[in-house]
Amino acid sequence: MLIEKDIHPTAIISPNSEIARGVKIGPYAVIGPEVEIGPETEIGPHTVIEGPTRLGEKIKVFQFASIGAPPQDLKYSGEPTRVEIGDQTIIREFVTVHRGTQGGGGITKVGKHCLLMAYCHVAHDCQVGDNVVMANGVTLGGHVEIGEFVIIGGLSAIHQFCRIGAYAFLGGMSGANKDIPPYVKYWGQRDHLYGLNLVGLRRQGLSREVINALKEAYRIIFQGNALMSWNPVLGPCPR
């Protein structure tokens, strides 16, 4: 049912989709069946959204993005899986977000207030937390988990099944094939930790007491003589 919406006449919209009030859909956009679009969301020209997919409210999807396409997984054989994207997230040009797989929980999720810059890829079964920033060209392999307030620099690649802890900062052109702990800075091709993400922690309002406690925890876990067995990073950490 289409009520009080700004939809360009060249857009192709399935009658089996649900489009909320105040939605804007640009020229030549394609909205497939089982797509739900929340209030005041803006869909740019030439965007393709396949279902089952749910977009929250006040999302901005820029031109040529592709959301909800089948996963790039050879085991996938058409099972009903889905994508969910949280409120007020921004999806820039040529971003791709693929549906989940039955073996990975069946859902790919991007949280609220995220920014996915141009050419980012979110593969099947990824779970991206709230307030995440992915700079241009970031690629997430399947089943990746990204905690809240993570920032990933441009052209970085995260290997499938890796987890990036909350508030971590990854420098541009990084390659991660192991888990990265929360609160830290990381850079390089499967390289090393570089201390706490102090700038990011302060920007998010963490208290001095909390930051000092994290500093001490970092010193004990990653700079001590005996690293804990779950340390995900190969090689010594600089002091």
C-alpha positions in Angstrom: 0.0 0.0 0.0 1.5 3.4 -1.1 0.4 6.4 1.0 2.1 9.9 1.1 5.3 8.9 -0.6 7.6 10.6 -3.1 8.2 7.8 -5.6 9.6 8.5 -9.1 7.4 7.1 -11.9 10.3 5.1 -13.3 10.9 3.2 -10.1 9.8 -0.5 -10.2 8.2 -1.5 -6.9 6.8 -4.9 -6.2 3.1 -4.9 -4.9 4.3 -7.4 -2.3 6.6 -4.8 -0.7 5.7 -2.5 2.3 6.6 1.1 1.9 6.0 3.4 4.9 4.9 7.0 4.9 7.4 9.7 3.9 9.6 7.4 1.9 11.4 8.8 -1.1 12.4 6.5 -4.0 14.5 7.8 -6.9 14.4 7.1 -10.6 14.9 3.6 -11.9 15.2 2.1 -8.4 14.0 -1.5 -8.1 12.2 -2.7 -4.9 11.5 -6.4 -4.9 8.9 -8.5 -3.0 9.2 -8.9 0.8 11.0 -5.6 1.2 10.0 -3.4 4.1 11.1 0.3 4.1 10.5 2.4 7.2 9.2 5.9 7.5 11.2 8.8 6.0 13.8 6.6 4.4 15.4 7.8 1.1 16.2 5.4 -1.7 18.5 6.8 -4.4 18.3 6.3 -8.2 19.3 2.9 -9.7 19.3 1.2 -6.3 18.3 -2.4 -6.1 16.7 -3.8 -2.9 15.8 -7.5 -2.9 13.8 -9.3 -0.2 13.3 -10.5 2.4 14.9 -7.2 3.6 13.8 -4.7 6.3 15.1 -1.1 6.3 14.4 1.0 9.4 13.4 4.6 9.5 15.3 7.7 8.2 17.9 5.6 6.3 19.6 7.1 3.3 20.6 4.8 0.5 22.6 6.4 -2.3 22.6 5.6 -6.0 23.7 2.2 -7.3 23.7 0.4 -4.0 22.6 -3.3 -3.8 20.9 -4.6 -0.7 19.5 -8.0 -0.1 21.0 -9.9 -3.0 21.6 -13.7 -2.5 24.8 -14.5 -0.7 28.0 -15.4 -2.5 28.2 -18.8 -0.9 28.3 -21.9 -3.0 26.3 -23.8 -0.4 23.3 -21.4 -0.7 20.5 -23.0 -2.6 17.7 -20.4 -2.3 16.7 -20.8 1.4 14.6 -17.9 2.8 17.2 -15.6 4.5 17.1 -11.9 5.1 18.8 -8.5 5.7 18.0 -6.0 8.4 19.4 -2.4 8.5 18.8 -0.1 11.5 17.5 3.4 11.7 19.4 6.4 10.4 22.1 4.4 8.8 23.7 5.9 5.7 24.6 3.6 2.8 26.7 5.3 0.1 27.3 4.6 -3.6 27.8 1.0 -4.8 27.6 -0.6 -1.3 26.6 -4.2 -1.3 24.8 -6.0 1.6 24.0 -9.7 1.0 21.4 -11.8 2.7 22.3 -14.5 5.3 22.7 -18.2 4.9 20.9 -21.0 6.6 24.1 -22.2 8.1 25.0 -18.8 9.5 21.7 -17.9 11.3 19.9 -16.7 8.2 20.3 -13.0 8.7 22.7 -10.2 7.9 22.4 -7.2 10.1 23.7 -3.6 10.0 22.9 -1.6 13.1 21.6 1.9 13.7 23.5 5.2 13.0 26.1 3.4 10.8 28.0 4.9 7.9 29.0 2.6 5.0 31.0 4.6 2.6 31.2 4.0 -1.2 32.1 0.5 -2.4 31.8 -1.3 1.0 30.8 -4.9 1.0 28.9 -6.7 3.9 28.8 -10.4 3.2 26.3 -13.0 4.3 25.6 -13.5 8.0 27.7 -10.4 9.1 26.5 -8.7 12.3 27.5 -5.0 12.3 26.8 -3.1 15.5 25.4 0.4 16.0 27.5 3.6 15.2 30.0 1.7 13.0 31.9 3.6 10.3 33.3 1.7 7.4 35.4 3.9 5.1 35.5 3.5 1.3 36.2 0.0 0.0 36.0 -1.9 3.3 35.2 -5.6 2.7 33.7 -7.9 5.4 33.9 -11.6 4.7 31.0 -13.9 5.7 30.0 -14.3 9.4 32.1 -11.3 10.5 31.0 -9.6 13.8 31.7 -5.9 14.3 31.1 -4.3 17.7 29.5 -0.9 18.3 31.5 2.3 17.6 34.1 0.5 15.5 35.9 2.6 12.8 37.5 0.7 9.9 39.8 2.6 7.5 39.5 2.5 3.8 40.4 -0.5 1.6 40.6 -2.8 4.7 39.5 -6.4 4.5 38.2 -8.6 7.4 38.5 -12.4 7.0 35.4 -14.5 7.4 34.4 -15.5 11.0 36.6 -12.7 12.5 35.3 -10.6 15.3 36.2 -6.9 15.9 35.6 -5.7 19.4 33.7 -2.5 20.3 35.4 0.9 20.0 38.3 -0.6 18.1 40.0 1.5 15.3 41.5 -0.1 12.2 43.8 1.9 10.1 43.4 2.1 6.3 44.5 -0.8 4.1 44.5 -3.2 7.1 44.0 -6.9 6.7 42.6 -8.9 9.7 42.5 -12.7 9.7 42.1 -13.1 13.5 39.9 -11.5 16.2 40.7 -8.0 17.2 40.0 -7.0 20.9 37.8 -4.1 21.9 39.2 -0.6 22.5 42.5 -1.0 20.6 44.2 0.4 17.5 45.2 -2.0 14.8 47.0 -1.5 11.5 48.7 -3.5 8.8 48.5 -6.7 6.8 47.8 -9.3 9.5 50.1 -7.2 11.8 50.1 -5.9 15.4 48.1 -3.9 17.9 49.3 -0.4 18.5 47.8 0.5 21.9 44.4 1.7 23.0 42.1 3.7 20.7 42.4 6.6 23.2 41.0 9.3 20.8 37.9 7.2 20.0 37.3 6.3 23.7 37.5 10.0 24.7 35.2 11.1 21.9 32.6 8.6 23.1 32.7 10.0 26.6 34.4 7.2 28.5 35.6 8.5 31.9 39.2 8.8 32.9 38.8 6.0 35.4 37.5 3.6 32.8 40.3 4.6 30.3 42.9 4.1 33.0 41.5 0.7 33.8 41.6 -0.2 30.2 45.2 0.9 29.9 46.2 -1.4 32.8 44.3 -4.3 31.3 46.0 -3.7 28.0 49.4 -3.6 29.7 48.7 -6.9 31.5 47.2 -8.8 28.6 49.2 -7.6 25.6 52.5 -6.3 27.0 53.2 -8.8 29.8 55.7 -11.6 29.5 53.0 -14.2 29.1 50.1 -13.2 26.7 46.8 -14.8 27.4 45.9 -17.7 25.2 43.1 -15.9 23.4 45.4 -13.1 22.2 44.4 -12.8 18.5 47.4 -11.0 17.2 50.6 -12.6 16.0 53.9 -11.2 17.2 54.9 -8.8 20.0 52.9 -5.7 20.7 54.9 -2.4 20.8 54.9 -0.6 24.2 
